[in-house]
Amino acid sequence: MMTRELLEKREIEILSPLAAKSCQSRGRLFEEESCDTRTEFQRDRDRIIHSKAFRRLMHKTQVFLAPEGDHFRTRLTHTIEVSQIARTIARALNLNEDLTEAIALGHDLGHTPFGHNGEDVLNSIHPGGFEHNIQSLRVADVLESTASRRGMNLTLEVRDGIVNHTGPVKPFTLEGQIVKLSDRIAYINHDIDDALRSGVISIDDIPKSSLELFGHSHRERINNMVLDVVNNSDGKNEIFQSEDFKHELLKLRKFMFAHVYKSGRVKKEEDLAKVGVVIKSLYEYYLEHPEKLPSDMQEIAVRDGINEAVKDFVAGMTDRYALSNYTDLFVPKGWK
């Protein structure tokens, strides 16, 4: 039988001295008895996978609003692709795959409906603003509670990786740094793939310098970016790209913002306006009618304030639930 103690011993014996070890975790918010068969990081991964917030990612927008095709990415498929890329890098560097996977799977738990457009709207109307990485940590710490436990009670290593997967602060584990970089590698490449498939851009539109450095196919680009990270980070106390790859990835990211993320062909002005109307209307409605919030959100309203509870409720909605809820509340029903 492979017990937790044996798994912890294997980590010490096999993983790089630079890897985070589960038996050396900085701990959880609340003390718990250890599992007999799983390490602390494995438990975190499992809690995230079994959470309601993780399941909702299936119906949350990545880039394309209400795509008609079956193959466009969602927030869930994005998360899975980040996890795959991050685990590949962690394995190659002999770091902790379980920790890497847990952070990757949890990094977008707090994302709004309608992708970053929904995030922008909530940020503009919620007191104190809104950032999805901070909300992801709140989901883990507060919202995903059970009768016996407040929040998921994740380890500090996973919590740090989730909240710092974007923004200026660098995660304190190499595994967290891997996820931070893998997130960018994943979304730029799969968004290019979706944009090419939809006809928003053609391969000839992509900067030639990016194609020459990264490759002409989806597979080549991801493989070359991963190899660059591995080759430059091996044996180092930091995860980073070569200067050429870092500079070119920033250039490619700017191209994507100009030609895809901000493109009227991807997000028409009327669709963006609808997102604003839906998010603002729902937010204002539940502020005025807190009794209509679910019972768990009403408890949060008592403890943390009505604005926080409404923000939590709206941010947690899927695209289709937000639209359905809006329709029920604001679209007149026909006479029977």
VEXDREN-2710 file (C-alpha; in Angstrom, 1 decimal):
% VEXDREN-2710
k/r/px/py/pz
1/MET/0.0/0.0/0.0
2/MET/1.3/3.4/-1.0
3/THR/0.7/5.5/2.2
4/ARG/1.1/9.3/2.6
5/GLU/4.3/8.7/4.5
6/LEU/5.8/6.8/1.6
7/LEU/4.7/9.4/-0.9
8/GLU/6.3/12.1/1.2
9/LYS/9.4/10.1/1.5
10/ARG/9.5/9.6/-2.3
11/GLU/9.2/13.4/-2.8
12/ILE/12.2/14.0/-0.5
13/GLU/14.3/11.3/-2.3
14/ILE/13.3/12.0/-5.9
15/LEU/12.3/15.6/-6.4
16/SER/14.7/18.4/-6.9
17/PRO/16.0/20.2/-3.8
18/LEU/14.3/23.3/-5.2
19/ALA/10.9/21.6/-5.3
20/ALA/8.2/22.2/-2.7
21/LYS/7.7/19.2/-0.5
22/SER/4.2/18.4/0.8
23/CYS/5.6/17.3/4.2
24/GLN/7.2/20.7/4.5
25/SER/4.1/22.7/3.7
26/ARG/3.6/26.0/5.5
27/GLY/0.2/24.7/6.5
28/ARG/-3.5/25.5/6.2
29/LEU/-5.7/28.2/7.7
30/PHE/-7.2/25.7/10.1
31/GLU/-5.4/22.6/11.3
32/GLU/-6.6/19.2/10.0
33/GLU/-5.7/15.6/10.5
34/SER/-3.5/14.3/7.6
35/CYS/-4.9/11.8/5.1
36/ASP/-3.7/8.2/5.2
37/THR/-3.1/7.9/1.4
38/ARG/-2.7/11.4/0.0
39/THR/-0.2/14.2/0.5
40/GLU/-1.4/17.7/1.4
41/PHE/-1.1/19.0/-2.1
42/GLN/-2.9/16.0/-3.6
43/ARG/-5.8/16.7/-1.2
44/ASP/-5.9/20.3/-2.4
45/ARG/-6.1/19.2/-6.0
46/ASP/-8.9/16.8/-5.2
47/ARG/-10.9/19.5/-3.3
48/ILE/-10.6/21.9/-6.2
49/ILE/-11.7/19.3/-8.8
50/HIS/-14.8/18.4/-6.7
51/SER/-15.8/21.9/-6.0
52/LYS/-18.9/23.6/-7.5
53/ALA/-16.9/26.5/-8.7
54/PHE/-14.7/24.2/-10.7
55/ARG/-17.7/22.6/-12.4
56/ARG/-19.1/26.0/-13.3
57/LEU/-16.0/26.9/-15.3
58/MET/-17.5/24.6/-18.0
59/HIS/-20.1/27.3/-18.8
60/LYS/-18.0/30.4/-18.5
61/THR/-16.6/32.3/-21.5
62/GLN/-12.9/32.3/-22.3
63/VAL/-12.8/34.8/-25.2
64/PHE/-15.6/34.2/-27.7
65/LEU/-19.0/35.3/-26.4
66/ALA/-21.7/32.7/-27.1
67/PRO/-19.7/30.9/-29.7
68/GLU/-21.7/28.8/-32.2
69/GLY/-19.0/26.1/-32.8
70/ASP/-18.3/23.1/-30.5
71/HIS/-14.6/23.5/-30.4
72/PHE/-14.0/27.0/-28.9
73/ARG/-12.4/27.1/-25.5
74/THR/-14.2/27.7/-22.3
75/ARG/-12.8/28.7/-18.9
76/LEU/-12.7/25.0/-18.0
77/THR/-10.8/23.9/-21.1
78/HIS/-8.4/26.8/-20.6
79/THR/-7.8/25.6/-17.0
80/ILE/-7.1/22.0/-18.2
81/GLU/-4.7/23.3/-20.8
82/VAL/-2.8/25.4/-18.3
83/SER/-2.6/22.4/-16.0
84/GLN/-1.2/20.2/-18.8
85/ILE/1.5/22.7/-19.8
86/ALA/2.4/23.5/-16.2
87/ARG/2.7/19.8/-15.3
88/THR/4.9/19.2/-18.3
89/ILE/7.3/21.9/-17.2
90/ALA/7.2/20.8/-13.5
91/ARG/8.0/17.2/-14.5
92/ALA/10.9/18.2/-16.7
93/LEU/12.4/20.3/-13.9
94/ASN/11.7/17.6/-11.4
95/LEU/9.5/19.8/-9.3
96/ASN/6.2/19.0/-7.5
97/GLU/3.6/18.1/-10.0
98/ASP/0.8/17.7/-7.5
99/LEU/1.3/21.2/-6.2
100/THR/1.6/22.6/-9.7
101/GLU/-1.6/20.8/-10.8
102/ALA/-3.5/22.1/-7.7
103/ILE/-2.6/25.7/-8.4
104/ALA/-3.3/25.4/-12.1
105/LEU/-6.8/23.8/-11.5
106/GLY/-7.7/26.5/-9.0
107/HIS/-6.3/29.6/-10.6
108/ASP/-9.5/30.8/-12.3
109/LEU/-12.2/29.6/-9.8
110/GLY/-13.2/33.2/-9.2
111/HIS/-13.7/34.2/-12.8
112/THR/-16.8/36.0/-13.8
113/PRO/-19.4/35.1/-16.5
114/PHE/-18.5/36.5/-19.9
115/GLY/-14.8/36.3/-19.4
116/HIS/-12.7/39.4/-18.8
117/ASN/-15.5/41.6/-20.1
118/GLY/-17.7/40.5/-17.1
119/GLU/-14.7/41.1/-14.9
120/ASP/-14.3/44.7/-16.2
121/VAL/-18.0/45.4/-15.5
122/LEU/-17.8/44.1/-12.0
123/ASN/-14.6/46.0/-11.4
124/SER/-16.3/49.2/-12.4
125/ILE/-19.4/48.9/-10.2
126/HIS/-18.3/47.0/-7.1
127/PRO/-16.8/49.2/-4.3
128/GLY/-13.1/48.4/-4.1
129/GLY/-13.1/47.0/-7.6
130/PHE/-12.9/43.3/-8.7
131/GLU/-9.9/41.1/-9.6
132/HIS/-10.6/37.5/-10.6
133/ASN/-7.4/36.2/-8.9
134/ILE/-8.4/37.7/-5.6
135/GLN/-11.9/36.3/-6.1
136/SER/-10.4/32.9/-6.8
137/LEU/-8.8/32.9/-3.4
138/ARG/-12.0/34.0/-1.8
139/VAL/-13.8/31.1/-3.5
140/ALA/-11.2/28.7/-2.0
141/ASP/-11.1/30.4/1.5
142/VAL/-14.8/31.3/2.0
143/LEU/-17.3/30.4/-0.6
144/GLU/-16.7/26.7/-1.1
145/SER/-17.7/25.7/2.4
146/THR/-19.3/22.5/3.8
147/ALA/-21.2/21.8/6.9
148/SER/-17.9/20.8/8.6
149/ARG/-15.4/23.2/7.0
150/ARG/-15.3/26.9/6.0
151/GLY/-13.8/27.1/2.5
152/MET/-11.5/24.4/1.1
153/ASN/-8.9/25.2/3.7
154/LEU/-6.1/24.8/1.1
155/THR/-2.4/24.9/1.9
156/LEU/-0.6/28.2/1.9
157/GLU/1.5/27.1/-1.2
158/VAL/-1.6/26.6/-3.3
159/ARG/-3.4/29.7/-2.0
160/ASP/-0.3/31.8/-2.8
161/GLY/-0.1/30.3/-6.3
162/ILE/-3.8/31.0/-7.0
163/VAL/-3.8/34.6/-5.9
164/ASN/-0.5/35.5/-7.6
165/HIS/-1.0/33.7/-10.9
166/THR/-1.4/37.1/-12.3
167/GLY/-0.3/40.5/-11.2
168/PRO/3.1/41.9/-10.1
169/VAL/3.8/39.5/-7.1
170/LYS/5.8/36.4/-7.9
171/PRO/4.6/33.2/-6.2
172/PHE/7.0/32.0/-3.5
173/THR/7.2/28.4/-4.9
174/LEU/8.7/27.5/-8.3
175/GLU/5.5/25.5/-8.9
176/GLY/3.5/28.7/-8.6
177/GLN/5.8/30.5/-10.9
178/ILE/5.4/27.7/-13.5
179/VAL/1.6/28.2/-13.4
180/LYS/1.9/32.0/-13.8
181/LEU/3.9/31.5/-17.0
182/SER/1.9/28.5/-18.2
183/ASP/-1.3/30.5/-18.0
184/ARG/0.1/33.0/-20.5
185/ILE/1.5/30.4/-22.8
186/ALA/-1.8/28.5/-22.7
187/TYR/-4.2/31.4/-23.4
188/ILE/-2.2/33.1/-26.1
189/ASN/-1.8/29.9/-28.0
190/HIS/-5.3/28.5/-27.7
191/ASP/-6.8/31.9/-28.4
192/ILE/-4.7/32.0/-31.6
193/ASP/-6.1/28.6/-32.4
194/ASP/-9.7/29.7/-31.8
195/ALA/-9.2/32.9/-33.7
196/LEU/-7.7/31.1/-36.7
197/ARG/-10.6/28.6/-36.7
198/SER/-13.2/31.3/-36.6
199/GLY/-11.6/33.3/-39.4
200/VAL/-11.0/36.4/-37.2
201/ILE/-7.3/36.2/-38.2
202/SER/-5.3/34.3/-40.7
203/ILE/-1.8/32.7/-40.3
204/ASP/-0.5/35.6/-42.4
205/ASP/-1.7/38.1/-39.9
206/ILE/0.5/36.8/-37.1
207/PRO/3.8/38.6/-36.8
208/LYS/6.4/36.9/-38.9
209/SER/9.0/37.1/-36.1
210/SER/6.7/35.2/-33.8
211/LEU/6.2/32.5/-36.4
212/GLU/9.9/32.2/-37.0
213/LEU/10.8/31.9/-33.3
214/PHE/7.8/29.9/-32.0
215/GLY/6.7/27.9/-35.0
216/HIS/3.9/27.9/-37.6
217/SER/1.6/25.3/-35.9
218/HIS/-0.2/25.2/-32.5
219/ARG/1.8/22.2/-31.5
220/GLU/5.2/23.7/-32.4
221/ARG/4.5/27.0/-30.6
222/ILE/3.6/25.4/-27.3
223/ASN/6.4/22.8/-27.5
224/ASN/9.0/25.5/-28.2
225/MET/7.7/27.8/-25.5
226/VAL/7.8/24.9/-23.0
227/LEU/11.3/23.8/-24.0
228/ASP/12.5/27.4/-23.6
229/VAL/11.2/27.6/-20.1
230/VAL/12.6/24.3/-19.1
231/ASN/16.1/25.0/-20.6
232/ASN/16.4/28.4/-19.0
233/SER/15.0/27.4/-15.6
234/ASP/16.7/24.1/-15.0
235/GLY/18.6/24.1/-11.7
236/LYS/17.6/27.8/-11.1
237/ASN/15.7/29.2/-8.2
238/GLU/13.4/31.0/-10.6
239/ILE/11.2/30.1/-13.5
240/PHE/11.8/32.3/-16.6
241/GLN/12.0/32.5/-20.3
242/SER/14.9/33.5/-22.5
243/GLU/15.0/37.2/-23.3
244/ASP/14.1/36.4/-27.0
245/PHE/11.1/34.4/-26.1
246/LYS/10.0/36.8/-23.4
247/HIS/10.2/39.8/-25.7
248/GLU/8.4/37.9/-28.6
249/LEU/5.7/36.6/-26.4
250/LEU/4.9/40.1/-25.2
251/LYS/4.8/41.2/-28.9
252/LEU/2.4/38.4/-29.7
253/ARG/0.2/39.3/-26.7
254/LYS/0.0/42.9/-28.0
255/PHE/-1.0/41.5/-31.4
256/MET/-3.8/39.4/-29.8
257/PHE/-5.2/42.4/-27.9
258/ALA/-5.2/44.5/-31.0
259/HIS/-6.6/41.9/-33.4
260/VAL/-8.6/39.5/-31.2
261/TYR/-9.3/40.5/-27.6
262/LYS/-10.4/44.0/-28.6
263/SER/-11.6/43.1/-32.0
264/GLY/-15.2/44.0/-33.0
265/ARG/-15.3/40.8/-35.0
266/VAL/-14.9/38.8/-31.8
267/LYS/-16.9/41.0/-29.5
268/LYS/-19.4/43.2/-31.2
269/GLU/-20.3/46.5/-29.5
270/GLU/-23.9/45.4/-29.0
271/ASP/-22.7/42.1/-27.3
272/LEU/-20.4/44.0/-25.0
273/ALA/-23.2/46.4/-24.2
274/LYS/-25.5/43.4/-23.3
275/VAL/-22.8/42.0/-21.0
276/GLY/-22.7/45.4/-19.2
277/VAL/-26.5/45.5/-18.9
278/VAL/-26.8/42.0/-17.6
279/ILE/-24.1/42.3/-15.0
280/LYS/-25.1/45.7/-13.8
281/SER/-28.8/44.9/-13.7
282/LEU/-28.2/41.7/-11.7
283/TYR/-25.8/43.4/-9.3
284/GLU/-28.2/46.3/-8.6
285/TYR/-31.3/44.1/-8.3
286/TYR/-29.8/41.9/-5.6
287/LEU/-28.5/45.0/-3.7
288/GLU/-32.1/46.2/-3.6
289/HIS/-33.5/42.7/-2.9
290/PRO/-31.1/40.9/-0.6
291/GLU/-33.9/38.6/0.4
292/LYS/-33.8/37.1/-3.1
293/LEU/-30.2/35.9/-2.6
294/PRO/-29.7/32.2/-1.9
295/SER/-29.5/31.4/1.8
296/ASP/-25.7/30.9/1.8
297/MET/-25.3/34.3/0.2
298/GLN/-27.6/35.9/2.7
299/GLU/-25.4/34.6/5.5
300/ILE/-22.4/36.1/3.7
301/ALA/-24.3/39.4/3.5
302/VAL/-24.8/39.4/7.3
303/ARG/-21.1/38.6/7.9
304/ASP/-19.3/40.5/5.1
305/GLY/-21.8/43.1/3.9
306/ILE/-24.4/43.1/1.1
307/ASN/-22.1/44.4/-1.6
308/GLU/-19.6/41.5/-1.0
309/ALA/-22.4/38.9/-1.0
310/VAL/-23.9/40.3/-4.3
311/LYS/-20.5/40.4/-5.9
312/ASP/-19.8/36.8/-4.8
313/PHE/-23.2/35.7/-6.2
314/VAL/-22.9/37.5/-9.6
315/ALA/-19.2/36.6/-10.1
316/GLY/-20.0/32.9/-9.5
317/MET/-22.7/32.7/-12.2
318/THR/-22.2/30.9/-15.4
319/ASP/-22.9/32.8/-18.7
320/ARG/-26.1/30.9/-19.2
321/TYR/-27.3/31.2/-15.6
322/ALA/-26.7/35.0/-15.7
323/LEU/-28.7/35.3/-18.9
324/SER/-31.5/33.1/-17.7
325/ASN/-31.6/35.0/-14.4
326/TYR/-31.7/38.3/-16.1
327/THR/-34.5/37.1/-18.5
328/ASP/-36.6/35.9/-15.5
329/LEU/-36.2/39.2/-13.7
330/PHE/-36.3/41.8/-16.4
331/VAL/-37.8/40.4/-19.7
332/PRO/-41.7/40.6/-19.7
333/LYS/-43.4/37.3/-20.1
334/GLY/-46.1/36.9/-22.7
335/TRP/-49.7/36.9/-21.8
336/LYS/-51.2/33.4/-21.3
END
